[in-house]
Amino acid sequence: VSAPLKVQWFGCTDRGRLRPNNEDAFLGVQFDAQEVHHLGKHGEASCAEHDHVFAVSDGMGGAKAGEYASSIAVEKITALLPRSFRRTTTGAGVDVPAVLTELFRQTHRALKYLGSSYAECQGMEATLSLCWLMPGRLHFAHVGDSRIYRVEAGTGRMTQLTEDDTYVGWLFRNGKLNEREARTHPRRNVLQRALGGDNQFVDPQVGEVPVNAGDTLVLCTDGLVDGLYNEQVLELLGEASTTAGGINQAERLVREAITRGSRDNVTAQVVRLD
């Protein structure tokens, strides 16, 4: 399978039917050694000249604190990404895991500081799941229960790259619950780790996988999987790829999750590699 030459992305967030405000946020940026560009909700670009970063975050906290927490989490990415590193096709010279770990630690410190400094921000926390796309490689970092999936070209198999930082996630990974049981478990939303809040130190899950032309990435907050099973996500992605015209594939997933009963804010990003 060939290396991807082009990246196409779609993003959508919705407060859903039950929540008064939207505590989710998402971000897409494109950067090289000189500059960083924010990406819109939909677009496409060459993989050859730029790296791309996509991220989703789900904030938690009283009043507007959750909304604020998730926006800080995604904005820190733009502020802290190394803007002057010398890119090569392999990313040589950049210790990506170290950069991502430091990014998460600084975000964690910022949220803790704000939470302890301002009464309205007390206890603010956020999940963060981030993809850094380089030619032929995907680096990712993650804390919380938002998710990153990869759908492989050819096989069409969908794999969850991130591990939910919940006890229910641990039970599911160890075969003690099936997907249906995990989705309906009363403690499914109880986080063991998040950025900010009472968490002392946060080491993100950091990893990398090869990516090929034809692969699709899905980043989402837990509101999406509150409404959709993995098989339904795959099915909707397959339908969207055969639909002509400018359908926002992330919006399709978000709308379906809400229609099928998600009780949370819902956010999705779909990233296709060609």
Phi, psi and chi 1 to 4 in degrees:
 res  aa     phi    psi   chi1   chi2   chi3   chi4
   1 VAL       -  138.7 -177.3      -      -      -
   2 SER   -80.0  160.9   58.8      -      -      -
   3 ALA   -71.5  144.3      -      -      -      -
   4 PRO   -66.8  140.6   15.0  -21.4      -      -
   5 LEU  -105.3  -20.0  -58.6  173.0      -      -
   6 LYS  -140.4  144.0 -170.1  175.7   72.5  177.3
   7 VAL  -119.4  135.0   58.1      -      -      -
   8 GLN  -124.2  134.2 -172.6  179.8   26.4      -
   9 TRP  -132.3  153.4   63.5   87.3      -      -
  10 PHE  -138.1  139.5  -53.4   86.1      -      -
  11 GLY  -138.9  148.8      -      -      -      -
  12 CYS  -158.5  140.4 -179.5      -      -      -
  13 THR  -138.1  145.8 -175.0      -      -      -
  14 ASP  -147.3  140.8 -165.2  -69.4      -      -
  15 ARG   -72.0  -13.6   69.1 -177.5  175.6   90.7
  16 GLY    81.4 -170.9      -      -      -      -
  17 ARG   -86.2  -25.7  -72.6  178.5  168.6  171.2
  18 LEU  -110.2  -24.6  -58.4  179.8      -      -
  19 ARG   -86.6  138.9  -63.7  -64.5 -177.8   98.4
  20 PRO   -71.9  -28.0   23.8  -32.0      -      -
  21 ASN  -139.2  165.7   55.2  -28.9      -      -
  22 ASN  -100.2  113.0 -168.7   -9.1      -      -
  23 GLU   -97.5    7.9  -62.1 -177.2  -28.7      -
  24 ASP   -92.6  158.1  -73.3   -1.6      -      -
  25 ALA  -150.5  153.8      -      -      -      -
  26 PHE  -140.7  162.6   71.3   89.7      -      -
  27 LEU  -149.2  142.8  174.0   78.7      -      -
  28 GLY  -132.4  131.7      -      -      -      -
  29 VAL  -135.0  151.7  -68.5      -      -      -
  30 GLN  -123.7  133.8  166.2 -175.7  -68.9      -
  31 PHE  -149.6  157.4   64.4   98.4      -      -
  32 ASP  -134.0 -161.5   57.3   19.1      -      -
  33 ALA   -66.6  -21.3      -      -      -      -
  34 GLN   -99.3  -40.3  -84.9   74.9   45.2      -
  35 GLU  -151.4  164.2   54.2 -167.4   -5.7      -
  36 VAL  -119.7  132.4  177.7      -      -      -
  37 HIS  -118.4  132.8  -68.6  -66.1      -      -
  38 HIS   -75.0  139.5  -83.1  -94.9      -      -
  39 LEU  -100.3  149.8  -56.4  176.9      -      -
  40 GLY   -80.4 -168.7      -      -      -      -
  41 LYS   -71.7  -19.7  -70.4 -177.3  177.7  178.7
  42 HIS  -153.1  139.0  168.8   49.2      -      -
  43 GLY   176.5 -179.1      -      -      -      -
  44 GLU  -146.9  156.0   62.1  179.3   58.3      -
  45 ALA  -157.2  165.6      -      -      -      -
  46 SER   -77.8  141.0  163.5      -      -      -
  47 CYS   -82.9  -15.7  -64.1      -      -      -
  48 ALA   -71.5  -38.7      -      -      -      -
  49 GLU   -95.6  -19.8  -70.9  121.8   39.5      -
  50 HIS  -136.4  153.8  -58.5   95.1      -      -
  51 ASP   -88.4  157.4  -75.7   -1.6      -      -
  52 HIS  -130.1  140.6  -66.4   82.8      -      -
  53 VAL  -124.4  132.9  166.7      -      -      -
  54 PHE  -125.5  144.0  -61.8   94.3      -      -
  55 ALA  -153.2  149.2      -      -      -      -
  56 VAL  -128.9  150.1  -63.8      -      -      -
  57 SER  -144.8  144.2  177.6      -      -      -
  58 ASP  -123.1  115.0 -178.6   -4.4      -      -
  59 GLY   -91.5  155.5      -      -      -      -
  60 MET  -138.7  147.9  -68.4  145.6  -83.7      -
  61 GLY   146.9  166.9      -      -      -      -
  62 GLY   -70.9  159.3      -      -      -      -
  63 ALA    48.1 -119.5      -      -      -      -
  64 LYS   -96.6    5.7  -66.5  -87.6 -175.0 -178.6
  65 ALA   -63.0  -36.5      -      -      -      -
  66 GLY   -66.3  -40.0      -      -      -      -
  67 GLU   -62.3  -43.8 -143.1  168.8  -54.0      -
  68 TYR   -66.0  -42.2 -167.2   31.0      -      -
  69 ALA   -61.2  -45.7      -      -      -      -
  70 SER   -68.8  -35.3   62.0      -      -      -
  71 SER   -68.9  -36.4   66.7      -      -      -
  72 ILE   -64.0  -43.2  -69.9  167.7      -      -
  73 ALA   -58.6  -44.5      -      -      -      -
  74 VAL   -77.5  -33.0  -64.3      -      -      -
  75 GLU   -70.5  -30.1  -75.0  -49.4  -45.3      -
  76 LYS   -58.4  -31.7  -84.3  -77.9  179.2 -169.1
  77 ILE   -58.8  -46.5  -66.3  164.0      -      -
  78 THR   -67.2  -36.4  -38.5      -      -      -
  79 ALA   -73.5  -32.0      -      -      -      -
  80 LEU  -106.1  -10.0  -62.9  173.7      -      -
  81 LEU   -61.4  142.9  -83.9  174.1      -      -
  82 PRO   -68.7  111.4   24.3  -31.6      -      -
  83 ARG   -87.5  -14.9  -62.3  177.5 -174.6 -156.9
  84 SER  -117.6   14.0   56.6      -      -      -
  85 PHE   -73.6  149.8   73.4   96.4      -      -
  86 ARG   -83.4  108.5  -64.6  -63.1  -52.1  155.5
  87 ARG   -75.1  142.1  -82.2 -171.7   71.8 -103.6
  88 THR  -128.0  173.4   69.1      -      -      -
  89 THR   -66.0  -20.1   50.9      -      -      -
  90 THR   -99.4   -4.8   59.3      -      -      -
  91 GLY    73.8   18.4      -      -      -      -
  92 ALA   -61.8  145.5      -      -      -      -
  93 GLY    90.1   -8.1      -      -      -      -
  94 VAL  -117.0  121.2 -177.2      -      -      -
  95 ASP   -85.7   86.3 -175.9  -11.3      -      -
  96 VAL   -60.0  -47.0  175.4      -      -      -
  97 PRO   -56.6  -39.3  -26.6   36.0      -      -
  98 ALA   -67.4  -40.6      -      -      -      -
  99 VAL   -61.8  -45.4  169.0      -      -      -
 100 LEU   -67.4  -41.0  -69.6  175.2      -      -
 101 THR   -61.5  -43.0  -61.1      -      -      -
 102 GLU   -66.0  -39.1 -178.1   58.4   21.2      -
 103 LEU   -57.7  -47.2  166.1   66.5      -      -
 104 PHE   -65.9  -39.7  -87.7   63.5      -      -
 105 ARG   -65.9  -39.7  -73.2  179.2  178.3  168.1
 106 GLN   -68.2  -37.9  -72.1 -159.6   34.4      -
 107 THR   -63.9  -43.1  -54.6      -      -      -
 108 HIS   -59.1  -45.6  176.0   59.7      -      -
 109 ARG   -63.5  -41.1  -77.4 -160.3  -68.6  -88.2
 110 ALA   -62.7  -42.9      -      -      -      -
 111 LEU   -67.6  -39.6  -69.0  174.9      -      -
 112 LYS   -64.1  -42.3  -81.8 -171.6   76.3   70.3
 113 TYR   -62.3  -48.2  172.2   75.2      -      -
 114 LEU   -63.5  -40.1  -72.4  165.0      -      -
 115 GLY   -63.3  -32.7      -      -      -      -
 116 SER   -89.4  -14.8   60.8      -      -      -
 117 SER   -94.4  -29.1  -57.8      -      -      -
 118 TYR  -127.7  129.6  -57.9   98.6      -      -
 119 ALA   -57.7  -38.8      -      -      -      -
 120 GLU   -72.7  -12.6   64.5  -89.4   26.9      -
 121 CYS  -104.2    3.9  -64.8      -      -      -
 122 GLN   -56.9  129.8 -165.7  173.0  -12.4      -
 123 GLY    77.3    8.2      -      -      -      -
 124 MET   -63.1  136.6   70.9 -169.4  -43.6      -
 125 GLU  -140.2  163.5  -66.2 -176.7  -56.8      -
 126 ALA  -152.9  146.0      -      -      -      -
 127 THR   -86.6  160.4   71.3      -      -      -
 128 LEU  -153.1  125.6 -177.3   58.7      -      -
 129 SER  -127.4  125.1  -61.1      -      -      -
 130 LEU  -133.8  137.8  175.2  154.3      -      -
 131 CYS  -117.0  132.6  -69.0      -      -      -
 132 TRP  -117.3  109.4 -177.0  -14.8      -      -
 133 LEU   -94.4  122.8  -88.2  169.3      -      -
 134 MET  -118.7  169.0  -63.5  177.6  175.0      -
 135 PRO   -56.4  113.3  -27.9   37.0      -      -
 136 GLY    80.1   -6.2      -      -      -      -
 137 ARG  -131.8  146.7  -53.8  -65.4  -56.8  169.1
 138 LEU  -122.2  119.2  164.9   68.3      -      -
 139 HIS   -99.7  139.9  -66.9  -92.4      -      -
 140 PHE  -137.7  156.0   65.1   91.6      -      -
 141 ALA  -144.1  151.9      -      -      -      -
 142 HIS  -161.4  139.1  159.4   82.4      -      -
 143 VAL  -142.1  133.7  165.6      -      -      -
 144 GLY   109.9 -151.2      -      -      -      -
 145 ASP  -124.3   15.4   63.2   -8.8      -      -
 146 SER   -71.8  168.2  -62.7      -      -      -
 147 ARG  -138.3  155.0  -67.4  179.8  179.5 -179.7
 148 ILE  -124.8  126.0  -58.2  168.8      -      -
 149 TYR  -114.8  149.4  -67.0   97.9      -      -
 150 ARG  -121.3  129.1  177.1  177.6   59.4  151.8
 151 VAL  -104.0  117.3 -177.3      -      -      -
 152 GLU   -80.5  140.5  -69.5  175.5   55.9      -
 153 ALA   -62.2  147.7      -      -      -      -
 154 GLY    86.3  -68.9      -      -      -      -
 155 THR   -77.6  -27.9   65.0      -      -      -
 156 GLY    70.6   13.5      -      -      -      -
 157 ARG   -79.6  134.4 -165.4 -179.3   58.0  166.1
 158 MET  -102.7  126.0 -173.6  163.1   84.3      -
 159 THR  -121.1  134.7  -50.9      -      -      -
 160 GLN   -83.5  115.4 -175.7  178.7  -25.6      -
 161 LEU   -78.8  -32.6  -59.9  177.9      -      -
 162 THR   -91.9  156.5   52.2      -      -      -
 163 GLU  -109.4  125.4  -64.0 -177.8   -9.4      -
 164 ASP   -62.2  130.0  -66.1   -5.8      -      -
 165 ASP   -85.3   59.4  -76.3  -39.9      -      -
 166 THR  -136.4  156.8   60.6      -      -      -
 167 TYR   -62.6  -38.6  175.8   57.1      -      -
 168 VAL   -64.7  -38.4  171.0      -      -      -
 169 GLY   -60.2  -40.4      -      -      -      -
 170 TRP   -65.0  -43.8 -179.2   87.1      -      -
 171 LEU   -60.4  -41.8  -70.1  172.4      -      -
 172 PHE   -66.0  -45.5  175.7   69.4      -      -
 173 ARG   -62.5  -29.9  -73.6 -166.3  -62.9  -80.6
 174 ASN   -95.7   14.6  -74.1  -83.3      -      -
 175 GLY    74.7   14.4      -      -      -      -
 176 LYS   -90.0  -13.5  -61.4  179.1 -171.6  -56.3
 177 LEU  -136.9  147.4  -64.7  175.8      -      -
 178 ASN   -90.5  178.3   61.5   30.5      -      -
 179 GLU   -61.7  -41.0 -173.3 -174.8   -2.1      -
 180 ARG   -63.8  -44.5 -176.0 -173.6   57.5   76.1
 181 GLU   -64.6  -39.6  -70.0  164.7  -23.5      -
 182 ALA   -64.9  -39.3      -      -      -      -
 183 ARG   -69.2  -25.9  -83.2  176.7   43.2  127.8
 184 THR  -107.8    2.9   54.7      -      -      -
 185 HIS   -65.6  135.5 -164.3  -75.1      -      -
 186 PRO   -61.8  -22.6   15.5  -27.8      -      -
 187 ARG  -103.9   18.0  -68.9  179.1   55.5   78.8
 188 ARG   -63.8  -26.4   67.0 -169.8  176.9  -78.2
 189 ASN   -97.1    5.3  -61.1  124.9      -      -
 190 VAL   -83.9  109.9 -179.2      -      -      -
 191 LEU   -81.2  140.2  -75.0  176.0      -      -
 192 GLN   -92.7  -23.9  -67.5  176.6  -40.8      -
 193 ARG  -144.1  142.1  -68.3 -164.6  -44.6  164.2
 194 ALA  -157.0  167.9      -      -      -      -
 195 LEU   -82.0  136.1  -59.5  174.0      -      -
 196 GLY    84.9 -156.4      -      -      -      -
 197 GLY    62.5 -142.4      -      -      -      -
 198 ASP   -92.6    4.1  -63.6  -32.9      -      -
 199 ASN   -70.8  126.7  -55.9  -78.4      -      -
 200 GLN   -73.4  -61.6  -74.5  -54.4  106.9      -
 201 PHE  -125.0  142.3  -56.9  101.7      -      -
 202 VAL  -128.5  112.3  174.4      -      -      -
 203 ASP   -99.9  117.8  -78.1  -41.9      -      -
 204 PRO   -71.3  156.5   26.7  -33.9      -      -
 205 GLN   -72.4  123.3  177.4 -163.5   -8.7      -
 206 VAL  -124.5  136.2  176.6      -      -      -
 207 GLY  -156.1  175.9      -      -      -      -
 208 GLU  -148.6  148.3   67.1  169.7  -64.7      -
 209 VAL  -140.5  152.2  -69.2      -      -      -
 210 PRO   -72.7  149.7   24.4  -30.3      -      -
 211 VAL  -126.9  148.1  -74.0      -      -      -
 212 ASN  -127.2  161.1  -63.3  -60.7      -      -
 213 ALA   -56.7  134.4      -      -      -      -
 214 GLY    98.4  -13.5      -      -      -      -
 215 ASP   -72.0  152.4  -74.9   -2.9      -      -
 216 THR  -128.1  137.8  -60.1      -      -      -
 217 LEU  -111.4  141.6  -53.4  170.2      -      -
 218 VAL  -125.8  122.8  179.0      -      -      -
 219 LEU  -110.3  136.5  -65.7   80.6      -      -
 220 CYS  -154.5  155.7   64.2      -      -      -
 221 THR   -86.4  171.2   55.2      -      -      -
 222 ASP   -67.1  -16.8   62.4  -28.8      -      -
 223 GLY   -62.3  -30.9      -      -      -      -
 224 LEU   -67.3  -46.4 -171.7   82.0      -      -
 225 VAL   -81.5   -5.7  -69.4      -      -      -
 226 ASP   -72.2  -25.3 -172.0   42.0      -      -
 227 GLY  -106.0  -22.1      -      -      -      -
 228 LEU  -128.9  137.9  -63.7  172.3      -      -
 229 TYR   -77.3  159.7  -76.6   94.4      -      -
 230 ASN   -54.7  -42.2  -71.9   -3.9      -      -
 231 GLU   -61.9  -36.3  -82.3  -58.4  -44.5      -
 232 GLN   -69.6  -37.0  -67.3  170.6  -37.8      -
 233 VAL   -60.7  -47.3  171.6      -      -      -
 234 LEU   -59.8  -44.3 -107.9 -177.9      -      -
 235 GLU   -61.1  -44.9 -165.0  179.1  -56.5      -
 236 LEU   -66.6  -37.4  -71.4  163.3      -      -
 237 LEU   -64.6  -41.4  -71.7  173.3      -      -
 238 GLY   -63.5  -42.3      -      -      -      -
 239 GLU   -64.6  -41.3  -74.1  172.8   15.4      -
 240 ALA   -65.2  -35.8      -      -      -      -
 241 SER   -71.2  -20.3   66.9      -      -      -
 242 THR   -98.2   -1.0   58.5      -      -      -
 243 THR   -88.9  128.7  -54.0      -      -      -
 244 ALA   -74.2  156.6      -      -      -      -
 245 GLY    88.8 -171.5      -      -      -      -
 246 GLY   -92.8   52.8      -      -      -      -
 247 ILE   -75.3  131.0 -179.5  170.8      -      -
 248 ASN   -79.9  107.7 -177.3  -32.6      -      -
 249 GLN   -67.9  -30.2  -63.0  172.7   10.6      -
 250 ALA   -68.9  -40.6      -      -      -      -
 251 GLU   -62.2  -38.3 -169.0  175.7  -32.6      -
 252 ARG   -58.7  -45.9  178.5   89.5 -173.9  -86.3
 253 LEU   -63.7  -44.9  -68.5  176.0      -      -
 254 VAL   -62.4  -47.4  168.1      -      -      -
 255 ARG   -60.4  -42.9  -62.0  -82.8  165.7  -95.1
 256 GLU   -65.1  -41.2  -78.0  -68.1  -31.4      -
 257 ALA   -61.0  -41.2      -      -      -      -
 258 ILE   -68.6  -43.6  -66.9  166.9      -      -
 259 THR   -59.8  -37.4  -59.8      -      -      -
 260 ARG   -89.9   13.5  -61.1 -173.7 -166.1 -158.5
 261 GLY   106.9   12.9      -      -      -      -
 262 SER   -58.7  137.0  177.2      -      -      -
 263 ARG  -102.3   11.6  -63.7  171.2  -66.0  -81.4
 264 ASP  -128.2  175.4 -156.4  -12.4      -      -
 265 ASN   -61.7  149.2  -53.3  143.0      -      -
 266 VAL  -130.4  127.3 -175.0      -      -      -
 267 THR  -136.8  138.3  -60.7      -      -      -
 268 ALA  -145.0  146.8      -      -      -      -
 269 GLN  -126.9  134.7  -77.3 -178.1  -56.5      -
 270 VAL  -116.9  125.1  176.8      -      -      -
 271 VAL  -122.4  117.0 -178.4      -      -      -
 272 ARG  -107.4  136.2  -68.7 -170.5  177.3  -85.0
 273 LEU  -109.0  130.1  -56.5  169.7      -      -
 274 ASP  -128.1      -  -64.7  -50.8      -      -
